Amino acid sequence: MSTILITGASHGIGSAFALACAASGRFTKIILNAGRDRAALDETARRVSAAGDLICIADVGDVGDLSYVESLRARFGP
């Protein structure tokens, strides 16, 4: 099982990268992260989920906060 965490996934390069990862077929779980814009992140997650047979999880939080990153790992695995 290949997992990737993509930060800044609500807009621009992060969103495009998430879609490219989904289309590649190389990942079974894609975790999307954004700092603020939940609506845009959810839209990216919807598009990623539609692009392939994978698990897509969207979560808003600050990846600069170590406790947040540790919580991601605890909830979603390595």
All heavy atoms as a GROMACS GRO file, in nm:
protein
  558
    1MET      N    1   0.084  -0.117   0.000
    1MET     CA    2   0.000   0.000   0.000
    1MET      C    3   0.089   0.124   0.000
    1MET      O    4   0.172   0.141   0.087
    1MET     CB    5  -0.092   0.000   0.122
    1MET     CG    6  -0.177   0.124   0.124
    1MET     SD    7  -0.263   0.167   0.273
    1MET     CE    8  -0.397   0.070   0.296
    2SER      N    9   0.074   0.209  -0.097
    2SER     CA   10   0.150   0.333  -0.106
    2SER      C   11   0.064   0.450  -0.064
    2SER      O   12  -0.048   0.467  -0.113
    2SER     CB   13   0.199   0.356  -0.248
    2SER     OG   14   0.287   0.254  -0.286
    3THR      N   15   0.117   0.530   0.026
    3THR     CA   16   0.045   0.646   0.078
    3THR      C   17   0.127   0.771   0.052
    3THR      O   18   0.250   0.768   0.061
    3THR     CB   19   0.023   0.632   0.230
    3THR    OG1   20  -0.054   0.514   0.255
    3THR    CG2   21  -0.049   0.752   0.288
    4ILE      N   22   0.059   0.880   0.022
    4ILE     CA   23   0.126   1.008   0.004
    4ILE      C   24   0.045   1.116   0.076
    4ILE      O   25  -0.078   1.112   0.076
    4ILE     CB   26   0.145   1.043  -0.146
    4ILE    CG1   27   0.230   1.168  -0.161
    4ILE    CG2   28   0.012   1.056  -0.217
    4ILE    CD1   29   0.277   1.193  -0.305
    5LEU      N   30   0.116   1.207   0.140
    5LEU     CA   31   0.056   1.325   0.202
    5LEU      C   32   0.092   1.444   0.116
    5LEU      O   33   0.210   1.469   0.090
    5LEU     CB   34   0.110   1.345   0.344
    5LEU     CG   35   0.080   1.479   0.411
    5LEU    CD1   36  -0.070   1.497   0.434
    5LEU    CD2   37   0.156   1.492   0.542
    6ILE      N   38  -0.010   1.515   0.069
    6ILE     CA   39   0.013   1.632  -0.017
    6ILE      C   40  -0.036   1.755   0.057
    6ILE      O   41  -0.155   1.768   0.088
    6ILE     CB   42  -0.060   1.617  -0.152
    6ILE    CG1   43  -0.014   1.489  -0.221
    6ILE    CG2   44  -0.038   1.741  -0.239
    6ILE    CD1   45  -0.093   1.452  -0.343
    7THR      N   46   0.057   1.846   0.087
    7THR     CA   47   0.021   1.969   0.155
    7THR      C   48  -0.010   2.076   0.051
    7THR      O   49   0.032   2.068  -0.064
    7THR     CB   50   0.134   2.016   0.248
    7THR    OG1   51   0.251   2.042   0.171
    7THR    CG2   52   0.165   1.910   0.353
    8GLY      N   53  -0.085   2.175   0.091
    8GLY     CA   54  -0.123   2.282  -0.002
    8GLY      C   55  -0.212   2.232  -0.113
    8GLY      O   56  -0.210   2.283  -0.225
    9ALA      N   57  -0.294   2.130  -0.082
    9ALA     CA   58  -0.371   2.061  -0.186
    9ALA      C   59  -0.502   2.129  -0.223
    9ALA      O   60  -0.574   2.079  -0.309
    9ALA     CB   61  -0.399   1.918  -0.140
   10SER      N   62  -0.533   2.242  -0.163
   10SER     CA   63  -0.661   2.305  -0.195
   10SER      C   64  -0.658   2.388  -0.322
   10SER      O   65  -0.762   2.413  -0.382
   10SER     CB   66  -0.709   2.391  -0.078
   10SER     OG   67  -0.615   2.493  -0.050
   11HIS      N   68  -0.540   2.428  -0.366
   11HIS     CA   69  -0.528   2.517  -0.484
   11HIS      C   70  -0.400   2.487  -0.562
   11HIS      O   71  -0.310   2.422  -0.512
   11HIS     CB   72  -0.521   2.664  -0.441
   11HIS     CG   73  -0.643   2.713  -0.370
   11HIS    ND1   74  -0.761   2.740  -0.434
   11HIS    CD2   75  -0.665   2.740  -0.239
   11HIS    CE1   76  -0.850   2.782  -0.346
   11HIS    NE2   77  -0.794   2.782  -0.226
   12GLY      N   78  -0.395   2.539  -0.681
   12GLY     CA   79  -0.272   2.546  -0.760
   12GLY      C   80  -0.196   2.418  -0.778
   12GLY      O   81  -0.253   2.314  -0.811
   13ILE      N   82  -0.064   2.427  -0.755
   13ILE     CA   83   0.025   2.314  -0.778
   13ILE      C   84  -0.012   2.195  -0.690
   13ILE      O   85  -0.010   2.081  -0.735
   13ILE     CB   86   0.172   2.355  -0.756
   13ILE    CG1   87   0.214   2.455  -0.864
   13ILE    CG2   88   0.263   2.234  -0.756
   13ILE    CD1   89   0.348   2.520  -0.839
   14GLY      N   90  -0.048   2.220  -0.564
   14GLY     CA   91  -0.083   2.110  -0.475
   14GLY      C   92  -0.204   2.033  -0.524
   14GLY      O   93  -0.205   1.909  -0.522
   15SER      N   94  -0.304   2.102  -0.569
   15SER     CA   95  -0.424   2.038  -0.623
   15SER      C   96  -0.392   1.961  -0.751
   15SER      O   97  -0.433   1.846  -0.768
   15SER     CB   98  -0.532   2.143  -0.650
   15SER     OG   99  -0.647   2.084  -0.703
   16ALA      N  100  -0.315   2.022  -0.840
   16ALA     CA  101  -0.277   1.956  -0.965
   16ALA      C  102  -0.192   1.832  -0.938
   16ALA      O  103  -0.209   1.728  -1.003
   16ALA     CB  104  -0.202   2.054  -1.055
   17PHE      N  105  -0.102   1.842  -0.842
   17PHE     CA  106  -0.017   1.728  -0.806
   17PHE      C  107  -0.102   1.613  -0.750
   17PHE      O  108  -0.078   1.496  -0.783
   17PHE     CB  109   0.090   1.771  -0.706
   17PHE     CG  110   0.187   1.662  -0.671
   17PHE    CD1  111   0.272   1.610  -0.766
   17PHE    CD2  112   0.192   1.612  -0.543
   17PHE    CE1  113   0.361   1.509  -0.735
   17PHE    CE2  114   0.281   1.511  -0.509
   17PHE     CZ  115   0.366   1.460  -0.605
   18ALA      N  116  -0.200   1.647  -0.667
   18ALA     CA  117  -0.288   1.544  -0.612
   18ALA      C  118  -0.363   1.471  -0.723
   18ALA      O  119  -0.373   1.347  -0.721
   18ALA     CB  120  -0.387   1.607  -0.515
   19LEU      N  121  -0.412   1.544  -0.820
   19LEU     CA  122  -0.483   1.482  -0.932
   19LEU      C  123  -0.389   1.395  -1.016
   19LEU      O  124  -0.427   1.286  -1.060
   19LEU     CB  125  -0.549   1.590  -1.019
   19LEU     CG  126  -0.667   1.660  -0.952
   19LEU    CD1  127  -0.705   1.785  -1.029
   19LEU    CD2  128  -0.784   1.566  -0.938
   20ALA      N  129  -0.265   1.441  -1.035
   20ALA     CA  130  -0.168   1.362  -1.111
   20ALA      C  131  -0.133   1.233  -1.036
   20ALA      O  132  -0.119   1.127  -1.098
   20ALA     CB  133  -0.042   1.445  -1.137
   21CYS      N  134  -0.120   1.241  -0.905
   21CYS     CA  135  -0.091   1.121  -0.825
   21CYS      C  136  -0.205   1.022  -0.835
   21CYS      O  137  -0.183   0.901  -0.848
   21CYS     CB  138  -0.065   1.160  -0.680
   21CYS     SG  139   0.094   1.241  -0.654
   22ALA      N  140  -0.328   1.071  -0.830
   22ALA     CA  141  -0.444   0.982  -0.841
   22ALA      C  142  -0.448   0.916  -0.978
   22ALA      O  143  -0.473   0.795  -0.989
   22ALA     CB  144  -0.572   1.061  -0.816
   23ALA      N  145  -0.421   0.992  -1.081
   23ALA     CA  146  -0.426   0.938  -1.217
   23ALA      C  147  -0.313   0.839  -1.244
   23ALA      O  148  -0.326   0.751  -1.329
   23ALA     CB  149  -0.421   1.052  -1.318
   24SER      N  150  -0.203   0.851  -1.170
   24SER     CA  151  -0.088   0.764  -1.194
   24SER      C  152  -0.114   0.620  -1.155
   24SER      O  153  -0.048   0.529  -1.206
   24SER     CB  154   0.034   0.816  -1.115
   24SER     OG  155   0.022   0.783  -0.977
   25GLY      N  156  -0.208   0.597  -1.063
   25GLY     CA  157  -0.235   0.462  -1.018
   25GLY      C  158  -0.131   0.406  -0.922
   25GLY      O  159  -0.134   0.289  -0.887
   26ARG      N  160  -0.037   0.488  -0.877
   26ARG     CA  161   0.072   0.441  -0.791
   26ARG      C  162   0.039   0.446  -0.642
   26ARG      O  163   0.115   0.394  -0.562
   26ARG     CB  164   0.197   0.524  -0.818
   26ARG     CG  165   0.242   0.512  -0.964
   26ARG     CD  166   0.367   0.585  -0.986
   26ARG     NE  167   0.475   0.497  -0.939
   26ARG     CZ  168   0.602   0.519  -0.962
   26ARG    NH1  169   0.639   0.625  -1.027
   26ARG    NH2  170   0.693   0.435  -0.919
   27PHE      N  171  -0.071   0.509  -0.606
   27PHE     CA  172  -0.104   0.528  -0.466
   27PHE      C  173  -0.239   0.466  -0.433
   27PHE      O  174  -0.334   0.476  -0.511
   27PHE     CB  175  -0.104   0.677  -0.430
   27PHE     CG  176   0.028   0.742  -0.456
   27PHE    CD1  177   0.052   0.810  -0.575
   27PHE    CD2  178   0.132   0.730  -0.364
   27PHE    CE1  179   0.176   0.866  -0.600
   27PHE    CE2  180   0.255   0.787  -0.389
   27PHE     CZ  181   0.278   0.855  -0.507
   28THR      N  182  -0.246   0.405  -0.316
   28THR     CA  183  -0.373   0.349  -0.270
   28THR      C  184  -0.439   0.441  -0.169
   28THR      O  185  -0.558   0.429  -0.144
   28THR     CB  186  -0.352   0.210  -0.208
   28THR    OG1  187  -0.255   0.220  -0.104
   28THR    CG2  188  -0.307   0.110  -0.313
   29LYS      N  189  -0.360   0.532  -0.110
   29LYS     CA  190  -0.415   0.628  -0.016
   29LYS      C  191  -0.349   0.763  -0.040
   29LYS      O  192  -0.226   0.774  -0.044
   29LYS     CB  193  -0.389   0.586   0.128
   29LYS     CG  194  -0.458   0.675   0.230
   29LYS     CD  195  -0.418   0.644   0.375
   29LYS     CE  196  -0.444   0.503   0.417
   29LYS     NZ  197  -0.404   0.479   0.559
   30ILE      N  198  -0.432   0.865  -0.061
   30ILE     CA  199  -0.384   1.002  -0.079
   30ILE      C  200  -0.445   1.087   0.032
   30ILE      O  201  -0.567   1.095   0.044
   30ILE     CB  202  -0.419   1.058  -0.218
   30ILE    CG1  203  -0.350   0.974  -0.327
   30ILE    CG2  204  -0.379   1.205  -0.228
   30ILE    CD1  205  -0.381   1.017  -0.469
   31ILE      N  206  -0.357   1.147   0.111
   31ILE     CA  207  -0.401   1.235   0.219
   31ILE      C  208  -0.375   1.377   0.175
   31ILE      O  209  -0.262   1.414   0.145
   31ILE     CB  210  -0.327   1.204   0.351
   31ILE    CG1  211  -0.349   1.058   0.390
   31ILE    CG2  212  -0.374   1.298   0.462
   31ILE    CD1  213  -0.260   1.009   0.501
   32LEU      N  214  -0.480   1.455   0.168
   32LEU     CA  215  -0.471   1.594   0.125
   32LEU      C  216  -0.475   1.685   0.247
   32LEU      O  217  -0.553   1.663   0.338
   32LEU     CB  218  -0.587   1.629   0.033
   32LEU     CG  219  -0.606   1.539  -0.089
   32LEU    CD1  220  -0.731   1.583  -0.165
   32LEU    CD2  221  -0.484   1.542  -0.178
   33ASN      N  222  -0.394   1.789   0.244
   33ASN     CA  223  -0.389   1.883   0.356
   33ASN      C  224  -0.392   2.025   0.302
   33ASN      O  225  -0.337   2.054   0.196
   33ASN     CB  226  -0.260   1.861   0.436
   33ASN     CG  227  -0.236   1.974   0.534
   33ASN    OD1  228  -0.164   2.067   0.502
   33ASN    ND2  229  -0.296   1.967   0.650
   34ALA      N  230  -0.458   2.110   0.378
   34ALA     CA  231  -0.456   2.254   0.351
   34ALA      C  232  -0.461   2.325   0.486
   34ALA      O  233  -0.505   2.268   0.585
   34ALA     CB  234  -0.575   2.295   0.265
   35GLY      N  235  -0.416   2.448   0.487
   35GLY     CA  236  -0.412   2.523   0.610
   35GLY      C  237  -0.543   2.591   0.645
   35GLY      O  238  -0.574   2.609   0.763
   36ARG      N  239  -0.624   2.628   0.545
   36ARG     CA  240  -0.743   2.707   0.576
   36ARG      C  241  -0.866   2.672   0.495
   36ARG      O  242  -0.975   2.664   0.549
   36ARG     CB  243  -0.712   2.855   0.555
   36ARG     CG  244  -0.610   2.912   0.649
   36ARG     CD  245  -0.582   3.058   0.619
   36ARG     NE  246  -0.525   3.080   0.488
   36ARG     CZ  247  -0.396   3.074   0.460
   36ARG    NH1  248  -0.310   3.045   0.553
   36ARG    NH2  249  -0.352   3.098   0.340
   37ASP      N  250  -0.855   2.659   0.367
   37ASP     CA  251  -0.971   2.657   0.278
   37ASP      C  252  -1.034   2.518   0.266
   37ASP      O  253  -1.006   2.442   0.175
   37ASP     CB  254  -0.929   2.709   0.141
   37ASP     CG  255  -1.046   2.742   0.052
   37ASP    OD1  256  -1.159   2.697   0.081
   37ASP    OD2  257  -1.025   2.812  -0.049
   38ARG      N  258  -1.122   2.486   0.359
   38ARG     CA  259  -1.186   2.355   0.365
   38ARG      C  260  -1.270   2.327   0.240
   38ARG      O  261  -1.268   2.217   0.185
   38ARG     CB  262  -1.272   2.344   0.491
   38ARG     CG  263  -1.362   2.223   0.496
   38ARG     CD  264  -1.287   2.094   0.478
   38ARG     NE  265  -1.261   2.030   0.604
   38ARG     CZ  266  -1.202   1.913   0.614
   38ARG    NH1  267  -1.162   1.848   0.508
   38ARG    NH2  268  -1.180   1.860   0.730
   39ALA      N  269  -1.343   2.426   0.191
   39ALA     CA  270  -1.429   2.405   0.074
   39ALA      C  271  -1.347   2.368  -0.049
   39ALA      O  272  -1.382   2.274  -0.122
   39ALA     CB  273  -1.513   2.530   0.047
   40ALA      N  274  -1.238   2.439  -0.073
   40ALA     CA  275  -1.153   2.409  -0.189
   40ALA      C  276  -1.084   2.273  -0.171
   40ALA      O  277  -1.070   2.197  -0.267
   40ALA     CB  278  -1.049   2.519  -0.209
   41LEU      N  279  -1.044   2.240  -0.049
   41LEU     CA  280  -0.981   2.110  -0.023
   41LEU      C  281  -1.080   1.997  -0.047
   41LEU      O  282  -1.045   1.896  -0.108
   41LEU     CB  283  -0.928   2.105   0.121
   41LEU     CG  284  -0.851   1.980   0.157
   41LEU    CD1  285  -0.723   1.968   0.075
   41LEU    CD2  286  -0.819   1.979   0.306
   42ASP      N  287  -1.203   2.014  -0.004
   42ASP     CA  288  -1.305   1.913  -0.028
   42ASP      C  289  -1.332   1.894  -0.177
   42ASP      O  290  -1.356   1.782  -0.222
   42ASP     CB  291  -1.434   1.948   0.045
   42ASP     CG  292  -1.424   1.927   0.196
   42ASP    OD1  293  -1.329   1.860   0.243
   42ASP    OD2  294  -1.511   1.981   0.268
   43GLU      N  295  -1.326   2.002  -0.253
   43GLU     CA  296  -1.344   1.991  -0.398
   43GLU      C  297  -1.228   1.913  -0.461
   43GLU      O  298  -1.249   1.827  -0.547
   43GLU     CB  299  -1.356   2.129  -0.463
   43GLU     CG  300  -1.364   2.128  -0.613
   43GLU     CD  301  -1.481   2.048  -0.672
   43GLU    OE1  302  -1.580   2.022  -0.601
   43GLU    OE2  303  -1.472   2.011  -0.791
   44THR      N  304  -1.106   1.940  -0.417
   44THR     CA  305  -0.992   1.864  -0.467
   44THR      C  306  -1.009   1.716  -0.430
   44THR      O  307  -0.986   1.628  -0.514
   44THR     CB  308  -0.859   1.918  -0.409
   44THR    OG1  309  -0.841   2.053  -0.450
   44THR    CG2  310  -0.740   1.836  -0.457
   45ALA      N  311  -1.051   1.688  -0.308
   45ALA     CA  312  -1.072   1.550  -0.264
   45ALA      C  313  -1.177   1.480  -0.349
   45ALA      O  314  -1.161   1.362  -0.384
   45ALA     CB  315  -1.111   1.546  -0.117
   46ARG      N  316  -1.282   1.550  -0.382
   46ARG     CA  317  -1.386   1.492  -0.467
   46ARG      C  318  -1.329   1.454  -0.604
   46ARG      O  319  -1.353   1.344  -0.655
   46ARG     CB  320  -1.503   1.590  -0.484
   46ARG     CG  321  -1.621   1.534  -0.563
   46ARG     CD  322  -1.719   1.641  -0.604
   46ARG     NE  323  -1.664   1.738  -0.697
   46ARG     CZ  324  -1.636   1.715  -0.827
   46ARG    NH1  325  -1.656   1.597  -0.878
   46ARG    NH2  326  -1.586   1.811  -0.904
   47ARG      N  327  -1.249   1.544  -0.659
   47ARG     CA  328  -1.190   1.518  -0.791
   47ARG      C  329  -1.087   1.405  -0.786
   47ARG      O  330  -1.080   1.322  -0.877
   47ARG     CB  331  -1.128   1.646  -0.846
   47ARG     CG  332  -1.235   1.752  -0.876
   47ARG     CD  333  -1.178   1.885  -0.916
   47ARG     NE  334  -1.103   1.873  -1.039
   47ARG     CZ  335  -1.007   1.957  -1.076
   47ARG    NH1  336  -0.975   2.061  -1.001
   47ARG    NH2  337  -0.943   1.941  -1.190
   48VAL      N  338  -1.007   1.401  -0.680
   48VAL     CA  339  -0.907   1.295  -0.664
   48VAL      C  340  -0.978   1.160  -0.650
   48VAL      O  341  -0.939   1.061  -0.713
   48VAL     CB  342  -0.815   1.323  -0.543
   48VAL    CG1  343  -0.736   1.200  -0.503
   48VAL    CG2  344  -0.722   1.440  -0.574
   49SER      N  345  -1.081   1.154  -0.568
   49SER     CA  346  -1.155   1.029  -0.547
   49SER      C  347  -1.215   0.977  -0.677
   49SER      O  348  -1.219   0.856  -0.700
   49SER     CB  349  -1.266   1.050  -0.444
   49SER     OG  350  -1.211   1.076  -0.318
   50ALA      N  351  -1.259   1.067  -0.762
   50ALA     CA  352  -1.320   1.028  -0.889
   50ALA      C  353  -1.216   0.982  -0.991
   50ALA      O  354  -1.250   0.916  -1.089
   50ALA     CB  355  -1.400   1.145  -0.947
   51ALA      N  356  -1.089   1.014  -0.967
   51ALA     CA  357  -0.984   0.986  -1.065
   51ALA      C  358  -0.926   0.845  -1.055
   51ALA      O  359  -0.852   0.804  -1.144
   51ALA     CB  360  -0.871   1.088  -1.052
   52GLY      N  361  -0.957   0.773  -0.950
   52GLY     CA  362  -0.898   0.641  -0.940
   52GLY      C  363  -0.954   0.558  -0.826
   52GLY      O  364  -1.035   0.605  -0.746
   53ASP      N  365  -0.908   0.434  -0.820
   53ASP     CA  366  -0.950   0.340  -0.716
   53ASP      C  367  -0.855   0.355  -0.598
   53ASP      O  368  -0.753   0.288  -0.590
   53ASP     CB  369  -0.946   0.198  -0.771
   53ASP     CG  370  -0.997   0.097  -0.671
   53ASP    OD1  371  -1.075   0.136  -0.581
   53ASP    OD2  372  -0.957  -0.020  -0.683
   54LEU      N  373  -0.888   0.449  -0.509
   54LEU     CA  374  -0.800   0.480  -0.398
   54LEU      C  375  -0.880   0.540  -0.283
   54LEU      O  376  -0.997   0.574  -0.298
   54LEU     CB  377  -0.690   0.577  -0.441
   54LEU     CG  378  -0.736   0.707  -0.511
   54LEU    CD1  379  -0.764   0.818  -0.412
   54LEU    CD2  380  -0.629   0.751  -0.608
   55ILE      N  381  -0.815   0.551  -0.170
   55ILE     CA  382  -0.873   0.618  -0.054
   55ILE      C  383  -0.820   0.760  -0.053
   55ILE      O  384  -0.699   0.782  -0.063
   55ILE     CB  385  -0.833   0.547   0.076
   55ILE    CG1  386  -0.889   0.405   0.078
   55ILE    CG2  387  -0.880   0.626   0.198
   55ILE    CD1  388  -0.829   0.318   0.187
   56CYS      N  389  -0.908   0.856  -0.044
   56CYS     CA  390  -0.868   0.996  -0.039
   56CYS      C  391  -0.922   1.057   0.090
   56CYS      O  392  -1.042   1.050   0.118
   56CYS     CB  393  -0.920   1.073  -0.160
   56CYS     SG  394  -0.870   1.246  -0.159
   57ILE      N  395  -0.833   1.116   0.167
   57ILE     CA  396  -0.868   1.177   0.295
   57ILE      C  397  -0.827   1.323   0.289
   57ILE      O  398  -0.715   1.356   0.247
   57ILE     CB  399  -0.794   1.107   0.410
   57ILE    CG1  400  -0.832   0.959   0.415
   57ILE    CG2  401  -0.822   1.177   0.542
   57ILE    CD1  402  -0.739   0.874   0.496
   58ALA      N  403  -0.915   1.412   0.330
   58ALA     CA  404  -0.885   1.556   0.332
   58ALA      C  405  -0.888   1.605   0.477
   58ALA      O  406  -0.980   1.574   0.551
   58ALA     CB  407  -0.987   1.633   0.249
   59ASP      N  408  -0.784   1.680   0.516
   59ASP     CA  409  -0.775   1.727   0.653
   59ASP      C  410  -0.714   1.867   0.654
   59ASP      O  411  -0.615   1.892   0.584
   59ASP     CB  412  -0.690   1.631   0.736
   59ASP     CG  413  -0.710   1.651   0.883
   59ASP    OD1  414  -0.818   1.612   0.933
   59ASP    OD2  415  -0.619   1.705   0.950
   60VAL      N  416  -0.772   1.955   0.732
   60VAL     CA  417  -0.722   2.092   0.744
   60VAL      C  418  -0.641   2.103   0.872
   60VAL      O  419  -0.685   2.062   0.979
   60VAL     CB  420  -0.838   2.194   0.745
   60VAL    CG1  421  -0.787   2.334   0.772
   60VAL    CG2  422  -0.914   2.189   0.613
   61GLY      N  423  -0.520   2.156   0.859
   61GLY     CA  424  -0.435   2.175   0.976
   61GLY      C  425  -0.300   2.231   0.936
   61GLY      O  426  -0.266   2.239   0.818
   62ASP      N  427  -0.220   2.266   1.035
   62ASP     CA  428  -0.090   2.328   1.015
   62ASP      C  429   0.020   2.223   1.021
   62ASP      O  430   0.053   2.173   1.129
   62ASP     CB  431  -0.068   2.435   1.122
   62ASP     CG  432   0.065   2.505   1.111
   62ASP    OD1  433   0.142   2.479   1.016
   62ASP    OD2  434   0.094   2.589   1.199
   63VAL      N  435   0.079   2.187   0.907
   63VAL     CA  436   0.186   2.086   0.906
   63VAL      C  437   0.315   2.138   0.969
   63VAL      O  438   0.408   2.061   0.988
   63VAL     CB  439   0.212   2.031   0.764
   63VAL    CG1  440   0.094   1.950   0.714
   63VAL    CG2  441   0.250   2.140   0.668
   64GLY      N  442   0.320   2.265   1.003
   64GLY     CA  443   0.433   2.319   1.078
   64GLY      C  444   0.424   2.289   1.227
   64GLY      O  445   0.518   2.310   1.302
   65ASP      N  446   0.310   2.236   1.270
   65ASP     CA  447   0.286   2.200   1.410
   65ASP      C  448   0.311   2.049   1.426
   65ASP      O  449   0.234   1.967   1.374
   65ASP     CB  450   0.142   2.236   1.447
   65ASP     CG  451   0.102   2.196   1.587
   65ASP    OD1  452   0.183   2.134   1.660
   65ASP    OD2  453  -0.012   2.227   1.625
   66LEU      N  454   0.418   2.013   1.496
   66LEU     CA  455   0.456   1.873   1.509
   66LEU      C  456   0.345   1.787   1.568
   66LEU      O  457   0.324   1.674   1.525
   66LEU     CB  458   0.584   1.859   1.593
   66LEU     CG  459   0.638   1.718   1.609
   66LEU    CD1  460   0.666   1.655   1.475
   66LEU    CD2  461   0.763   1.720   1.696
   67SER      N  462   0.270   1.839   1.664
   67SER     CA  463   0.163   1.759   1.723
   67SER      C  464   0.054   1.729   1.620
   67SER      O  465  -0.006   1.620   1.622
   67SER     CB  466   0.104   1.826   1.846
   67SER     OG  467   0.043   1.949   1.813
   68TYR      N  468   0.028   1.820   1.528
   68TYR     CA  469  -0.069   1.796   1.421
   68TYR      C  470  -0.018   1.685   1.329
   68TYR      O  471  -0.093   1.592   1.294
   68TYR     CB  472  -0.098   1.922   1.342
   68TYR     CG  473  -0.181   1.897   1.219
   68TYR    CD1  474  -0.315   1.864   1.229
   68TYR    CD2  475  -0.125   1.902   1.092
   68TYR    CE1  476  -0.391   1.835   1.118
   68TYR    CE2  477  -0.200   1.875   0.980
   68TYR     CZ  478  -0.334   1.842   0.992
   68TYR     OH  479  -0.408   1.814   0.881
   69VAL      N  480   0.109   1.691   1.291
   69VAL     CA  481   0.166   1.590   1.203
   69VAL      C  482   0.163   1.453   1.271
   69VAL      O  483   0.129   1.352   1.208
   69VAL     CB  484   0.311   1.627   1.161
   69VAL    CG1  485   0.376   1.516   1.082
   69VAL    CG2  486   0.309   1.757   1.081
   70GLU      N  487   0.195   1.448   1.399
   70GLU     CA  488   0.188   1.322   1.472
   70GLU      C  489   0.045   1.269   1.478
   70GLU      O  490   0.023   1.148   1.471
   70GLU     CB  491   0.245   1.340   1.613
   70GLU     CG  492   0.395   1.359   1.611
   70GLU     CD  493   0.452   1.400   1.747
   70GLU    OE1  494   0.375   1.443   1.837
   70GLU    OE2  495   0.576   1.390   1.761
   71SER      N  496  -0.053   1.358   1.490
   71SER     CA  497  -0.192   1.315   1.492
   71SER      C  498  -0.233   1.257   1.355
   71SER      O  499  -0.310   1.161   1.349
   71SER     CB  500  -0.287   1.427   1.535
   71SER     OG  501  -0.309   1.518   1.431
   72LEU      N  502  -0.183   1.315   1.247
   72LEU     CA  503  -0.210   1.259   1.113
   72LEU      C  504  -0.156   1.117   1.104
   72LEU      O  505  -0.225   1.027   1.055
   72LEU     CB  506  -0.145   1.345   1.004
   72LEU     CG  507  -0.209   1.477   0.966
   72LEU    CD1  508  -0.124   1.546   0.861
   72LEU    CD2  509  -0.349   1.455   0.914
   73ARG      N  510  -0.034   1.100   1.149
   73ARG     CA  511   0.027   0.966   1.143
   73ARG      C  512  -0.051   0.867   1.229
   73ARG      O  513  -0.074   0.753   1.187
   73ARG     CB  514   0.171   0.973   1.187
   73ARG     CG  515   0.243   0.841   1.174
   73ARG     CD  516   0.390   0.855   1.214
   73ARG     NE  517   0.455   0.728   1.211
   73ARG     CZ  518   0.526   0.682   1.110
   73ARG    NH1  519   0.542   0.756   1.003
   73ARG    NH2  520   0.583   0.565   1.115
   74ALA      N  521  -0.094   0.908   1.346
   74ALA     CA  522  -0.170   0.820   1.434
   74ALA      C  523  -0.304   0.782   1.372
   74ALA      O  524  -0.349   0.668   1.384
   74ALA     CB  525  -0.190   0.886   1.570
   75ARG      N  526  -0.368   0.878   1.306
   75ARG     CA  527  -0.500   0.852   1.248
   75ARG      C  528  -0.494   0.776   1.117
   75ARG      O  529  -0.579   0.691   1.090
   75ARG     CB  530  -0.575   0.984   1.224
   75ARG     CG  531  -0.621   1.049   1.354
   75ARG     CD  532  -0.703   1.173   1.327
   75ARG     NE  533  -0.617   1.280   1.276
   75ARG     CZ  534  -0.659   1.388   1.214
   75ARG    NH1  535  -0.786   1.407   1.192
   75ARG    NH2  536  -0.574   1.479   1.173
   76PHE      N  537  -0.396   0.807   1.032
   76PHE     CA  538  -0.396   0.756   0.896
   76PHE      C  539  -0.281   0.663   0.861
   76PHE      O  540  -0.272   0.613   0.751
   76PHE     CB  541  -0.399   0.872   0.796
   76PHE     CG  542  -0.512   0.968   0.821
   76PHE    CD1  543  -0.487   1.102   0.839
   76PHE    CD2  544  -0.644   0.926   0.829
   76PHE    CE1  545  -0.589   1.192   0.862
   76PHE    CE2  546  -0.747   1.014   0.853
   76PHE     CZ  547  -0.720   1.147   0.869
   77GLY      N  548  -0.189   0.641   0.955
   77GLY     CA  549  -0.077   0.550   0.932
   77GLY      C  550   0.042   0.620   0.870
   77GLY      O  551   0.038   0.740   0.843
   78PRO      N  552   0.148   0.542   0.851
   78PRO     CA  553   0.273   0.602   0.798
   78PRO      C  554   0.261   0.644   0.653
   78PRO      O  555   0.176   0.596   0.581
   78PRO     CB  556   0.374   0.488   0.815
   78PRO     CG  557   0.293   0.364   0.822
   78PRO     CD  558   0.159   0.402   0.877
   0.00000   0.00000   0.00000
